[in-house]
Amino acid sequence: MGEPFGNISWDDFRLIKAIADGRGLPGAAAQLGLNHSTVFRRLGQVEQALGATLFERHRTGYGLTAVGEEMVELATRLDDGITGFTRKVAGRTISPAGELRVTTNDSLLIHLLTPLFARFQHECPDVRLDVVLSNEPLNLSKRDADVAIRATDNPPETLVGRRVARIAWALYGRAADFPRPERPAPRDLADRPWVSLGDNLAALKAVRFVRQHVAPERIVYRINTVLGLAEAVEGGIGIGHLPCFIGDVRPTLARLAAPDPDFAADLWLLTHPDLRQSARVRVFLDYLAGEIGKSRPLFEGDRPVAAIPAAETAAAR
């Protein structure tokens, strides 16, 4: 069985409000752009559908009954709400809101994302970010997170997103150990102590290279995080491969070789297909893509291959 008043529409509410505002049919007809007979006929249809009289007819005009007053009051609230909504849409003042869970790794968070997150929340203060640090395989289908920010050449086929940069890797050492601006000879590098990532990141091409080309006894330090690897190189434990966006911003590090294209990986912003139309997900992805795009030269290692200048090295000591 259907709703008893299922055939009452928003236009019917507008009609009754217009009659009340104009205190009669002529005023309502002028306001709605209809002729007098149409307004009269539609009023009769609404009253018949409701089974109630909405107006008392007087020689001085139409006066609302108690039921009519309630209908006009509701029509006024609806009208105000619709007007406010359309103004917001026209002015694009609707802002996303709610919690957004983001997963990434520590090196991206520290060296890239934290200031971007801060600026995003200034722009969208009603979005609450819940950041989860992890290098584990993505499983957004279980809603472990709404958005994943990852460096990978093979994003899961179950996710959708966009590639926003290509992350270059190069070989770095402590600048104090390489005061000359020229590139060190490969043999000199092979004889030095090396640092590398641990087994959990053995799939990275830079890690495989070290295992294949550096004598095991020269690999004096392993660690399971890129951020920790950068700290080890900066501490003088050994030389090692780092993403350029990490190595190039540390004045105490010197780049020892040009970025190797074979080591590079894509930076992806990913989400589940069911979430891509979510307002907060969409605006978050759009914002990050725009901001990260401004720093693409840094990610791609677009700078000369040389040690840090001596004056800069001295200042960093």
C-alpha positions as CSV (number, residue, x, y, z in Angstrom):
1,M,0.0,0.0,0.0
2,G,1.4,3.4,-0.9
3,E,1.8,6.5,1.2
4,P,-1.6,8.3,1.7
5,F,-0.2,11.6,0.4
6,G,2.4,10.2,-2.0
7,N,1.0,12.3,-4.8
8,I,1.8,15.6,-3.0
9,S,4.9,17.2,-4.5
10,W,7.1,20.2,-3.7
11,D,5.3,22.2,-6.4
12,D,2.1,21.7,-4.4
13,F,3.8,23.2,-1.3
14,R,4.9,26.2,-3.4
15,L,1.4,26.6,-4.7
16,I,-0.1,26.8,-1.3
17,K,2.6,29.1,0.0
18,A,2.1,31.4,-3.0
19,I,-1.7,31.6,-2.4
20,A,-1.1,32.4,1.3
21,D,1.5,35.1,0.4
22,G,-0.8,36.6,-2.2
23,R,-4.0,36.2,0.0
24,G,-5.8,34.8,-3.0
25,L,-5.6,33.2,-6.5
26,P,-4.7,36.3,-8.6
27,G,-1.5,37.0,-6.5
28,A,-0.5,33.4,-6.6
29,A,-1.0,33.2,-10.3
30,A,1.2,36.2,-10.9
31,Q,3.9,34.9,-8.7
32,L,4.0,31.4,-10.2
33,G,3.5,32.5,-13.8
34,L,0.2,30.6,-14.1
35,N,-3.3,31.6,-15.1
36,H,-6.1,32.0,-12.5
37,S,-8.0,28.9,-13.6
38,T,-4.9,26.7,-13.3
39,V,-4.2,27.8,-9.7
40,F,-7.8,27.2,-8.8
41,R,-7.8,23.7,-10.3
42,R,-4.5,22.7,-8.6
43,L,-5.7,24.0,-5.2
44,G,-8.7,21.8,-5.5
45,Q,-6.6,18.8,-6.4
46,V,-4.3,19.4,-3.4
47,E,-7.2,19.7,-1.0
48,Q,-8.8,16.6,-2.4
49,A,-5.5,14.6,-2.1
50,L,-5.1,15.7,1.5
51,G,-8.8,15.4,2.4
52,A,-8.6,18.7,4.2
53,T,-9.5,22.4,3.5
54,L,-6.5,24.6,3.4
55,F,-8.1,28.0,3.0
56,E,-11.3,29.7,4.1
57,R,-12.7,31.8,1.3
58,H,-13.6,35.4,2.2
59,R,-14.6,38.4,0.1
60,T,-11.4,40.0,1.3
61,G,-9.2,37.1,0.3
62,Y,-8.1,33.6,1.2
63,G,-7.4,32.8,4.9
64,L,-5.4,29.8,6.0
65,T,-7.0,27.0,8.1
66,A,-5.0,25.3,10.8
67,V,-4.0,22.6,8.3
68,G,-3.1,25.2,5.8
69,E,-0.9,27.0,8.3
70,E,1.1,23.9,9.0
71,M,1.5,23.2,5.3
72,V,2.8,26.8,4.7
73,E,5.1,26.6,7.6
74,L,6.7,23.4,6.2
75,A,6.8,25.0,2.7
76,T,8.7,27.9,4.2
77,R,11.3,25.7,5.8
78,L,11.7,23.7,2.6
79,D,12.1,26.9,0.6
80,D,14.7,28.3,2.9
81,G,16.6,25.0,2.9
82,I,16.6,24.7,-0.9
83,T,17.6,28.4,-1.4
84,G,20.5,28.0,1.0
85,F,21.7,24.8,-0.7
86,T,21.6,26.3,-4.2
87,R,23.5,29.4,-2.9
88,K,26.2,27.1,-1.5
89,V,26.5,25.2,-4.7
90,A,26.7,28.3,-6.8
91,G,29.4,29.8,-4.5
92,R,31.1,26.4,-4.2
93,T,31.1,26.8,-0.4
94,I,30.2,23.2,0.3
95,S,33.2,21.7,2.1
96,P,33.8,18.0,2.7
97,A,33.7,16.7,6.2
98,G,34.3,13.5,8.2
99,E,37.2,11.2,9.0
100,L,39.7,10.2,6.3
101,R,42.1,7.4,7.1
102,V,45.4,7.6,5.1
103,T,48.1,5.0,5.0
104,T,51.7,5.8,3.9
105,N,55.3,5.1,5.1
106,D,57.5,7.1,7.5
107,S,59.8,8.5,4.9
108,L,57.0,10.0,2.8
109,L,55.3,11.3,5.9
110,I,58.4,13.1,7.3
111,H,59.9,14.4,4.1
112,L,56.8,15.2,2.1
113,L,53.3,14.7,3.5
114,T,53.2,16.3,6.9
115,P,53.3,20.0,5.7
116,L,50.9,19.1,2.9
117,F,48.5,17.5,5.4
118,A,48.7,20.7,7.5
119,R,47.9,22.9,4.6
120,F,45.0,20.6,3.5
121,Q,43.4,20.8,6.9
122,H,43.7,24.5,6.9
123,E,41.7,24.5,3.6
124,C,39.3,21.8,4.7
125,P,39.1,22.0,8.5
126,D,36.1,19.7,8.7
127,V,38.1,16.7,7.4
128,R,39.8,14.8,10.2
129,L,42.9,12.9,9.1
130,D,43.8,9.5,10.7
131,V,47.3,8.6,9.5
132,V,48.5,5.0,9.6
133,L,52.2,4.3,9.0
134,S,52.8,1.0,7.3
135,N,54.9,-0.7,4.6
136,E,52.6,-3.7,4.5
137,P,50.7,-4.7,1.4
138,L,47.6,-2.6,0.7
139,N,44.2,-3.9,1.6
140,L,41.9,-1.1,1.2
141,S,39.1,-3.5,0.3
142,K,38.8,-4.2,4.0
143,R,38.7,-0.5,4.7
144,D,42.0,-0.6,6.6
145,A,42.4,2.9,5.0
146,D,40.5,5.2,2.7
147,V,43.6,6.5,0.8
148,A,47.0,4.9,0.3
149,I,50.1,6.9,-0.7
150,R,52.7,4.5,-2.0
151,A,55.8,4.3,-4.1
152,T,55.3,1.3,-6.4
153,D,55.4,0.4,-10.1
154,N,52.7,-2.2,-9.6
155,P,49.7,-0.8,-7.8
156,P,47.0,-3.3,-7.0
157,E,44.4,-3.8,-9.7
158,T,41.6,-3.6,-7.2
159,L,42.5,0.1,-6.5
160,V,42.1,3.3,-8.5
161,G,44.1,6.4,-8.4
162,R,46.7,8.5,-10.1
163,R,50.4,8.6,-10.6
164,V,51.7,11.9,-9.4
165,A,55.5,11.7,-9.6
166,R,58.5,9.4,-10.4
167,I,60.8,8.9,-7.5
168,A,64.4,8.8,-8.4
169,W,67.1,7.1,-6.3
170,A,70.8,7.9,-6.2
171,L,73.9,7.0,-4.2
172,Y,74.7,9.3,-1.2
173,G,77.5,9.6,1.3
174,R,78.2,12.0,4.2
175,A,79.4,15.3,2.7
176,A,82.3,15.6,5.1
177,D,83.7,12.4,3.7
178,F,83.5,13.6,0.1
179,P,84.9,17.2,0.1
180,R,85.8,17.2,-3.5
181,P,83.1,18.3,-6.0
182,E,84.0,15.7,-8.6
183,R,82.3,12.3,-8.8
184,P,84.2,9.6,-6.9
185,A,85.6,6.7,-8.9
186,P,83.5,3.5,-8.8
187,R,86.4,1.5,-7.3
188,D,86.7,4.0,-4.4
189,L,83.0,3.6,-3.7
190,A,83.2,-0.2,-3.8
191,D,85.8,-0.3,-1.1
192,R,83.9,1.9,1.3
193,P,81.4,0.7,4.0
194,W,77.9,0.4,2.7
195,V,74.5,0.6,4.3
196,S,71.3,-1.0,2.9
197,L,67.7,-1.8,3.6
198,G,66.7,-5.0,5.2
199,D,64.9,-8.1,4.0
200,N,61.4,-6.5,4.3
201,L,62.3,-4.2,1.4
202,A,64.5,-6.6,-0.6
203,A,62.2,-6.2,-3.6
204,L,63.4,-2.6,-4.2
205,K,65.7,-2.4,-7.2
206,A,68.3,-0.4,-5.3
207,V,68.5,-3.1,-2.6
208,R,68.9,-5.9,-5.1
209,F,71.7,-3.9,-6.8
210,V,73.7,-3.7,-3.5
211,R,73.2,-7.4,-2.9
212,Q,74.5,-8.3,-6.4
213,H,77.3,-5.8,-6.7
214,V,78.7,-5.1,-3.2
215,A,80.8,-7.6,-1.3
216,P,78.8,-8.9,1.7
217,E,81.6,-7.9,4.1
218,R,81.3,-4.3,2.9
219,I,77.6,-4.1,3.8
220,V,78.1,-3.1,7.4
221,Y,74.6,-1.9,8.3
222,R,71.1,-2.9,7.4
223,I,67.8,-1.3,8.5
224,N,64.2,-1.9,7.7
225,T,63.2,1.7,7.0
226,V,64.2,4.3,4.4
227,L,64.1,7.1,7.0
228,G,66.5,5.1,9.2
229,L,68.8,4.4,6.2
230,A,69.1,8.2,5.6
231,E,70.0,8.7,9.2
232,A,72.7,6.0,8.9
233,V,74.3,7.6,5.8
234,E,74.1,11.0,7.5
235,G,75.8,9.5,10.6
236,G,78.7,8.4,8.5
237,I,78.1,4.6,8.9
238,G,78.4,4.1,5.2
239,I,77.3,5.1,1.7
240,G,73.9,4.0,0.4
241,H,71.1,4.6,-2.1
242,L,68.3,7.0,-1.1
243,P,65.4,8.6,-2.8
244,C,66.5,12.0,-4.1
245,F,63.7,13.8,-2.4
246,I,65.3,12.7,0.9
247,G,69.0,12.9,0.1
248,D,69.0,16.2,-1.8
249,V,67.3,18.2,1.0
250,R,69.9,17.2,3.6
251,P,72.9,19.6,3.5
252,T,75.1,17.1,5.3
253,L,74.8,14.5,2.4
254,A,76.5,14.5,-0.9
255,R,75.1,12.8,-4.0
256,L,77.9,10.5,-5.3
257,A,76.4,9.4,-8.7
258,A,73.6,10.3,-11.1
259,P,70.2,8.9,-10.3
260,D,69.8,5.4,-11.8
261,P,66.6,5.2,-13.9
262,D,66.4,1.5,-13.1
263,F,65.9,2.3,-9.4
264,A,63.0,4.7,-9.9
265,A,59.5,4.0,-8.8
266,D,56.1,5.8,-9.3
267,L,54.4,7.6,-6.5
268,W,50.7,6.8,-6.4
269,L,47.6,8.2,-4.7
270,L,45.2,5.2,-4.4
271,T,41.7,4.6,-3.1
272,H,39.0,1.9,-3.4
273,P,36.7,2.3,-6.4
274,D,33.7,2.6,-4.1
275,L,35.3,5.7,-2.4
276,R,36.4,7.7,-5.4
277,Q,33.2,9.7,-5.6
278,S,33.4,10.5,-1.9
279,A,33.7,14.3,-1.5
280,R,36.4,14.2,1.1
281,V,38.4,11.5,-0.8
282,R,38.1,13.4,-4.1
283,V,39.1,16.8,-2.7
284,F,42.0,15.2,-0.7
285,L,43.4,13.4,-3.8
286,D,43.0,16.5,-6.0
287,Y,44.8,18.7,-3.4
288,L,47.7,16.3,-2.9
289,A,48.1,15.8,-6.7
290,G,48.4,19.5,-7.3
291,E,50.8,20.1,-4.4
292,I,53.1,17.2,-5.2
293,G,53.1,18.2,-8.8
294,K,54.9,21.4,-7.8
295,S,57.8,19.4,-6.5
296,R,58.3,17.0,-9.3
297,P,61.9,18.2,-10.1
298,L,62.9,17.3,-6.5
299,F,61.3,13.8,-6.8
300,E,63.0,13.2,-10.1
301,G,66.4,14.2,-8.9
302,D,66.7,17.2,-11.2
303,R,70.0,18.7,-9.9
304,P,73.7,18.5,-10.8
305,V,75.7,15.5,-9.7
306,A,78.3,16.9,-7.2
307,A,79.2,16.9,-3.6
308,I,77.8,19.6,-1.4
309,P,79.9,22.8,-1.8
310,A,82.6,23.2,0.8
311,A,81.0,26.3,2.4
312,E,77.7,24.6,2.7
313,T,79.4,21.5,4.2
314,A,81.3,23.6,6.7
315,A,78.1,25.4,7.8
316,A,76.4,22.1,8.4
317,R,79.1,20.7,10.7
